Amino acid sequence: MNIADLRQEYLRESLDEKDVARDPLDQFKRWFDEAVKAQMPIVNAMTLATVSAAGRPSTRIVLLKGVDHGGFVFYTSYKSRKGKELTANPAAALLFHWIELEREVRIEGRVEKVSAQESDDYFGSRPLGSRHAAIASPQSEIVRDRGALETRFADAAKQHGDNPRRPAQWGGYRVIPDAVEFWQGRANRLHDRVLYTRASRGWKIARLAP
């Protein structure tokens, strides 16, 4: 198989800058709702890109858990690699790729922690096993083997029971965008790209060449 020969034509939809919402979060919610209705698999999965203090980028998939207060919210360990990188450089990029709809959303912005109360509320809503795992896992650190990790999990479940408190090193982040791009695949690679950039009042909307 020649990887260079793998091709796909995009024919589903179009996107016109004159028809989009004036606020990118409203446009995102519009597209997100359409992705939910289309039963996209793991519709809230997004790529999160961070950069270390040394300027080295890294990416991973995380789950969107809210769009509120002008930003995109996810949760993780503050001591994980991404948490440490966000401490050193509180900026990030997000990417949603709904391949069946031939759509992408790219988001860039500054990052801040959500409030302790928001983190507590979300932590309490998680399945019990997920809460025990957040307590047990030294995320991004080297562990001896799977058995050691499972022992830590069993110990956490025994120690913290059915109502564990959120560990101090675990909580939420909010990415507050200053740029959001909506990408719609089109025929002949003449894709539609609509870019929102934050202005002194509201948002500036422009079309980008594909």
C-alpha positions as CSV (number, residue, x, y, z in Angstrom):
1,M,0.0,0.0,0.0
2,N,1.3,3.4,-0.9
3,I,0.2,5.8,1.8
4,A,0.5,8.8,-0.5
5,D,-2.3,7.3,-2.6
6,L,-4.9,7.3,0.2
7,R,-7.4,10.0,-0.7
8,Q,-10.9,11.1,0.2
9,E,-13.2,13.6,-1.4
10,Y,-15.3,15.9,0.7
11,L,-18.8,16.5,-0.5
12,R,-21.2,16.8,2.4
13,E,-21.6,20.4,3.4
14,S,-20.5,24.0,3.0
15,L,-19.7,26.8,5.4
16,D,-20.2,30.5,4.6
17,E,-18.8,33.2,6.9
18,K,-22.0,35.3,6.3
19,D,-24.1,32.5,7.8
20,V,-22.2,31.6,11.0
21,A,-23.1,32.8,14.5
22,R,-21.4,36.0,15.6
23,D,-19.9,34.3,18.7
24,P,-17.7,31.2,18.1
25,L,-19.0,29.5,21.2
26,D,-22.5,29.7,19.8
27,Q,-21.2,28.3,16.4
28,F,-19.4,25.6,18.3
29,K,-22.6,24.6,20.2
30,R,-24.4,24.5,16.9
31,W,-21.9,22.1,15.3
32,F,-21.6,20.1,18.5
33,D,-25.3,19.5,18.7
34,E,-25.3,18.4,15.0
35,A,-22.4,16.0,15.8
36,V,-24.4,14.6,18.8
37,K,-27.5,14.1,16.6
38,A,-25.3,12.4,14.0
39,Q,-24.2,10.0,16.7
40,M,-20.5,10.7,16.3
41,P,-18.4,8.3,18.4
42,I,-17.0,10.0,21.5
43,V,-18.3,13.3,20.2
44,N,-16.6,15.3,23.1
45,A,-13.1,13.8,22.4
46,M,-10.6,16.5,21.6
47,T,-6.9,16.8,21.0
48,L,-5.2,19.0,23.6
49,A,-1.8,20.5,22.7
50,T,0.5,22.0,25.4
51,V,4.0,23.3,25.4
52,S,6.7,22.8,28.0
53,A,8.8,25.5,29.5
54,A,11.6,24.4,27.2
55,G,9.3,24.9,24.1
56,R,8.6,21.2,23.5
57,P,5.0,20.5,22.3
58,S,3.0,17.5,23.3
59,T,-0.5,16.3,22.4
60,R,-3.1,13.9,23.8
61,I,-6.8,13.2,23.6
62,V,-8.9,14.5,26.5
63,L,-12.7,14.8,26.9
64,L,-14.6,18.1,26.8
65,K,-16.7,18.4,30.0
66,G,-18.3,21.8,29.5
67,V,-18.5,24.9,27.4
68,D,-19.2,27.7,29.9
69,H,-18.0,31.1,31.2
70,G,-16.5,31.8,27.8
71,G,-14.3,28.7,27.5
72,F,-13.9,24.9,27.1
73,V,-13.5,22.8,30.2
74,F,-11.6,19.5,30.8
75,Y,-10.3,17.8,33.9
76,T,-7.0,16.1,34.8
77,S,-4.3,15.7,37.4
78,Y,-2.4,19.0,38.0
79,K,0.7,16.9,38.4
80,S,0.4,15.2,35.1
81,R,2.6,16.1,32.2
82,K,-0.1,18.4,30.7
83,G,-0.7,19.9,34.1
84,K,3.0,20.7,34.6
85,E,3.2,22.2,31.1
86,L,0.1,24.3,31.7
87,T,1.7,25.7,34.9
88,A,4.8,26.6,33.0
89,N,3.0,27.9,29.9
90,P,-0.7,28.6,30.5
91,A,-1.8,28.4,26.9
92,A,-3.2,25.6,24.8
93,A,-4.7,24.5,21.5
94,L,-7.7,22.2,21.1
95,L,-8.8,20.2,18.0
96,F,-12.1,18.5,17.4
97,H,-12.3,16.3,14.4
98,W,-15.7,14.9,13.4
99,I,-14.6,12.9,10.4
100,E,-18.0,11.6,9.4
101,L,-19.2,15.2,9.1
102,E,-16.0,16.3,7.4
103,R,-15.5,19.0,10.0
104,E,-12.8,20.3,12.3
105,V,-12.8,22.9,15.0
106,R,-9.5,24.4,16.1
107,I,-9.2,26.5,19.3
108,E,-6.3,28.5,20.7
109,G,-6.2,30.5,23.9
110,R,-5.1,31.0,27.4
111,V,-5.8,28.5,30.2
112,E,-6.9,28.9,33.8
113,K,-8.0,26.5,36.5
114,V,-11.7,26.3,37.2
115,S,-12.8,27.0,40.7
116,A,-12.4,24.5,43.5
117,Q,-16.2,24.3,43.8
118,E,-16.5,23.4,40.1
119,S,-13.9,20.7,40.4
120,D,-15.6,19.3,43.5
121,D,-18.9,19.2,41.8
122,Y,-17.6,17.5,38.7
123,F,-15.5,15.0,40.7
124,G,-18.6,14.1,42.7
125,S,-20.5,13.3,39.6
126,R,-18.0,10.8,38.2
127,P,-18.4,7.1,38.5
128,L,-17.0,5.8,41.8
129,G,-14.2,3.8,40.1
130,S,-13.1,6.9,38.2
131,R,-12.8,8.8,41.5
132,H,-10.8,6.0,43.1
133,A,-8.5,6.0,40.0
134,A,-7.9,9.7,40.2
135,I,-6.8,9.3,43.8
136,A,-4.7,6.2,43.1
137,S,-2.9,7.1,39.8
138,P,0.3,9.2,39.9
139,Q,-0.5,10.3,36.4
140,S,2.4,10.5,33.9
141,E,4.8,9.0,36.4
142,I,6.6,5.7,35.8
143,V,5.1,2.8,37.7
144,R,6.6,-0.6,38.2
145,D,3.9,-2.6,36.4
146,R,0.2,-3.1,36.1
147,G,0.0,-5.0,39.3
148,A,1.4,-2.0,41.3
149,L,-1.2,0.3,39.8
150,E,-4.0,-2.1,40.6
151,T,-2.8,-2.4,44.2
152,R,-2.9,1.4,44.5
153,F,-6.4,1.4,43.2
154,A,-7.5,-1.3,45.6
155,D,-5.9,0.6,48.5
156,A,-7.7,3.8,47.4
157,A,-11.0,2.1,47.2
158,K,-10.6,0.6,50.7
159,Q,-9.3,3.8,52.3
160,H,-11.8,6.3,50.8
161,G,-14.9,4.1,50.4
162,D,-18.1,5.2,48.6
163,N,-17.7,9.0,49.0
164,P,-14.1,9.9,48.3
165,R,-13.1,13.6,48.4
166,R,-11.4,15.2,45.4
167,P,-7.6,15.0,45.7
168,A,-5.9,18.3,45.8
169,Q,-3.8,17.5,42.8
170,W,-6.9,16.9,40.5
171,G,-9.2,19.4,39.0
172,G,-10.4,21.3,35.9
173,Y,-8.9,23.7,33.4
174,R,-10.8,26.2,31.1
175,V,-9.4,27.1,27.7
176,I,-10.5,30.7,27.0
177,P,-10.2,31.2,23.3
178,D,-8.7,34.1,21.4
179,A,-8.9,32.3,18.1
180,V,-11.4,29.6,16.8
181,E,-11.4,28.2,13.3
182,F,-14.2,26.1,11.8
183,W,-13.2,23.9,8.9
184,Q,-15.6,22.2,6.5
185,G,-14.2,19.8,3.9
186,R,-15.1,20.7,0.3
187,A,-14.5,19.2,-3.1
188,N,-11.1,19.5,-4.8
189,R,-9.5,20.5,-1.5
190,L,-11.1,24.0,-1.7
191,H,-12.1,23.7,1.9
192,D,-14.2,26.3,3.8
193,R,-12.2,27.8,6.7
194,V,-13.9,30.5,8.9
195,L,-11.7,32.1,11.5
196,Y,-12.8,34.0,14.6
197,T,-10.3,36.2,16.4
198,R,-11.0,38.1,19.5
199,A,-11.3,41.9,19.0
200,S,-11.7,44.8,21.4
201,R,-15.4,44.3,21.2
202,G,-16.7,40.9,20.3
203,W,-15.1,38.8,17.5
204,K,-13.7,39.4,14.0
205,I,-14.8,36.9,11.4
206,A,-12.8,36.1,8.3
207,R,-12.4,33.4,5.6
208,L,-9.0,31.7,5.3
209,A,-7.7,30.1,2.1
210,P,-7.6,26.3,2.3
